[in-house]
Amino acid sequence: MIESSDFRTTRIPLNHGAGQIPALGFGTLIADAAKTISATTDALEAGFRHFDCAERYKNEREVGEALQAGLAAGGIGREDIFVTTKLWNTNHRPERVEPAFEASLDRLGLSYLDLYLIHTPFAFQPGEEHDPRDENGNVLYDRDVTLLDTWRAMESLLDHGRCRAIGLSDISLNELLPIYESARIKPAVVQVEAHPYLPETEILEFCREKGIVLLAFAPLGHGARPGPLEDPVVLAIAAQVGKTPAQVMLAWAVQRGTALLTTARTADRARENFNISALPENAFDEINRIQTRQRLNDVVKTGSPGFIPRVISA
Ligand SMILES: NC(=O)c1ccc[n+]([C@@H]2O[C@H](COP(=O)([O-])OP(=O)(O)OC[C@H]3O[C@@H](n4cnc5c(N)ncnc54)[C@H](OP(=O)(O)O)[C@@H]3O)[C@@H](O)[C@H]2O)c1
């Protein structure tokens, strides 16, 4: 469990001696290129040292640019930050994994990654089109590759020393189990949507037992209103402890042993979301007792991201 009550510097050990992941992570799913640069810069200045990227977000170049500039300006070393990116669904075929990884590294301007994730367990038709569809708008899946085939190629990346840890995202426990059992190198991190309305207790328990870090995305419920940020229990605790509802929800996430990814587009919010410390035990328990359930992102059902607007070409 978490020892210190100040979560700004909390780091969680990864399996295989792959170092530690800062519990407070900054997510770069930001549609606008200029905003990506300013928000990443603000996050670094606020104190975030963990950055979550993806080939699919189409902004690795901007994140990389902001990180290079921020590191140089702040006297921060590459070893002081933790950078993740993700393999997109159209690159699941084993021969496509290393080229996709190298292309991401190149866009980010980095020589190694701290963590590389399979973005979703769904393989799409290979190619340059991220969202391949048939004439009726149905996703074109690739039935000729299994998730285990892709995992084996991820293991090779680790063997070659270009990334320090590998993992999976948007995966259910049922899909994770067979990979975990067959893997030569066990996943270090599993990234899924998790917040008080979707606590994902079963997968969290499994991860705890196996020494896998559960990395929660949308820990603020993606800012949805109504949503967990406006839950009466969260609001009452915020008033009681003198913190904002967002700080209460992020504290809860770290206190239950997960790392998290939050996204803020302004410097004030980046500072607010980094200034996180433990909740009193009774407040933590009260949040655990919230009964409302809501999944905000259906990516786990189809592999198509719920928070990225679909562009339909004319
Ligand atoms: N693996 C996957 O498939 C997957 C899917 C989704 C996301 N992710 C990752 O997870 C990251 C985080 O996801 P998310 O953006 O849904 O996280 P989130 O932090 O739960 O939600 C962000 C939203 O909350 C608002 N917000 C941020 N700080 C706030 C505060 N202090 N008070 C009130 N509202 C606040 C933001 O508003 P403003 O924008 O106005 O600041 C934004 O609308 C993404 O960037 C991405 O890296 C991964």
The ligand as an SDF file (V2000), in Angstrom:
LIG
                    3D

 48 52  0  0  0  0  0  0  0  0999 V2000
   -6.2070    3.5650  -23.1990 N   0  0  0  0  0  0  0  0  0  0  0  0
   -7.1980    4.2390  -23.6860 C   0  0  0  0  0  0  0  0  0  0  0  0
   -7.9470    3.7760  -24.5550 O   0  0  0  0  0  0  0  0  0  0  0  0
   -7.4490    5.6190  -23.1930 C   0  0  0  0  0  0  0  0  0  0  0  0
   -8.7270    6.1700  -23.3740 C   0  0  0  0  0  0  0  0  0  0  0  0
   -8.9330    7.4590  -22.8880 C   0  0  0  0  0  0  0  0  0  0  0  0
   -7.9150    8.1520  -22.2600 C   0  0  0  0  0  0  0  0  0  0  0  0
   -6.6890    7.5980  -22.1210 N   0  0  0  0  0  0  0  0  0  0  0  0
   -5.5600    8.3300  -21.4990 C   0  0  0  0  0  0  0  0  0  0  0  0
   -5.9850    8.8520  -20.2640 O   0  0  0  0  0  0  0  0  0  0  0  0
   -5.7970   10.2640  -20.2470 C   0  0  0  0  0  0  0  0  0  0  0  0
   -6.7900   10.8750  -19.3210 C   0  0  0  0  0  0  0  0  0  0  0  0
   -8.1310   10.6300  -19.7520 O   0  0  0  0  0  0  0  0  0  0  0  0
   -9.2230   11.7230  -19.5330 P   0  0  0  0  0  0  0  0  0  0  0  0
   -8.8910   12.9160  -20.3370 O   0  0  0  0  0  0  0  0  0  0  0  0
  -10.5480   11.1190  -19.7370 O   0  0  0  0  0  0  0  0  0  0  0  0
   -9.0120   12.0490  -17.9640 O   0  0  0  0  0  0  0  0  0  0  0  0
   -9.7750   12.9020  -16.9190 P   0  0  0  0  0  0  0  0  0  0  0  0
   -8.7190   13.6710  -16.2090 O   0  0  0  0  0  0  0  0  0  0  0  0
  -10.7140   12.0210  -16.1850 O   0  0  0  0  0  0  0  0  0  0  0  0
  -10.7070   13.9250  -17.7230 O   0  0  0  0  0  0  0  0  0  0  0  0
  -10.2180   15.0670  -18.3230 C   0  0  0  0  0  0  0  0  0  0  0  0
  -11.3740   16.0620  -18.3610 C   0  0  0  0  0  0  0  0  0  0  0  0
  -11.5990   16.5410  -17.0430 O   0  0  0  0  0  0  0  0  0  0  0  0
  -11.4540   17.9520  -17.0160 C   0  0  0  0  0  0  0  0  0  0  0  0
  -10.6350   18.3050  -15.8530 N   0  0  0  0  0  0  0  0  0  0  0  0
   -9.2980   18.1570  -15.7150 C   0  0  0  0  0  0  0  0  0  0  0  0
   -8.8930   18.6010  -14.5200 N   0  0  0  0  0  0  0  0  0  0  0  0
   -9.9980   19.0480  -13.9010 C   0  0  0  0  0  0  0  0  0  0  0  0
  -10.2320   19.6340  -12.6340 C   0  0  0  0  0  0  0  0  0  0  0  0
   -9.2350   19.8380  -11.7940 N   0  0  0  0  0  0  0  0  0  0  0  0
  -11.5040   19.9670  -12.3080 N   0  0  0  0  0  0  0  0  0  0  0  0
  -12.5170   19.7700  -13.1670 C   0  0  0  0  0  0  0  0  0  0  0  0
  -12.3730   19.2130  -14.3820 N   0  0  0  0  0  0  0  0  0  0  0  0
  -11.1160   18.8640  -14.7400 C   0  0  0  0  0  0  0  0  0  0  0  0
  -10.7270   18.3360  -18.2920 C   0  0  0  0  0  0  0  0  0  0  0  0
  -11.1900   19.5800  -18.6940 O   0  0  0  0  0  0  0  0  0  0  0  0
  -10.2810   20.5890  -19.5500 P   0  0  0  0  0  0  0  0  0  0  0  0
   -9.9380   19.8510  -20.7890 O   0  0  0  0  0  0  0  0  0  0  0  0
  -11.2000   21.7410  -19.7820 O   0  0  0  0  0  0  0  0  0  0  0  0
   -9.0750   20.9380  -18.7400 O   0  0  0  0  0  0  0  0  0  0  0  0
  -11.1370   17.2460  -19.2430 C   0  0  0  0  0  0  0  0  0  0  0  0
  -12.3920   17.5660  -19.8300 O   0  0  0  0  0  0  0  0  0  0  0  0
   -5.8730   10.6700  -21.7200 C   0  0  0  0  0  0  0  0  0  0  0  0
   -5.2560   11.9130  -22.0000 O   0  0  0  0  0  0  0  0  0  0  0  0
   -5.1020    9.5240  -22.3380 C   0  0  0  0  0  0  0  0  0  0  0  0
   -3.7150    9.7170  -22.1640 O   0  0  0  0  0  0  0  0  0  0  0  0
   -6.4410    6.3230  -22.5580 C   0  0  0  0  0  0  0  0  0  0  0  0
  1  2  1  0
  2  3  2  0
  2  4  1  0
  4  5  1  0
  4 48  2  0
  5  6  2  0
  6  7  1  0
  7  8  2  0
  8  9  1  0
  8 48  1  0
  9 10  1  0
  9 46  1  0
 10 11  1  0
 11 12  1  0
 11 44  1  0
 12 13  1  0
 13 14  1  0
 14 15  2  0
 14 16  1  0
 14 17  1  0
 17 18  1  0
 18 19  2  0
 18 20  1  0
 18 21  1  0
 21 22  1  0
 22 23  1  0
 23 24  1  0
 23 42  1  0
 24 25  1  0
 25 26  1  0
 25 36  1  0
 26 27  1  0
 26 35  1  0
 27 28  2  0
 28 29  1  0
 29 30  1  0
 29 35  2  0
 30 31  1  0
 30 32  2  0
 32 33  1  0
 33 34  2  0
 34 35  1  0
 36 37  1  0
 36 42  1  0
 37 38  1  0
 38 39  2  0
 38 40  1  0
 38 41  1  0
 42 43  1  0
 44 45  1  0
 44 46  1  0
 46 47  1  0
M  CHG  2   8   1  16  -1
M  END
$$$$
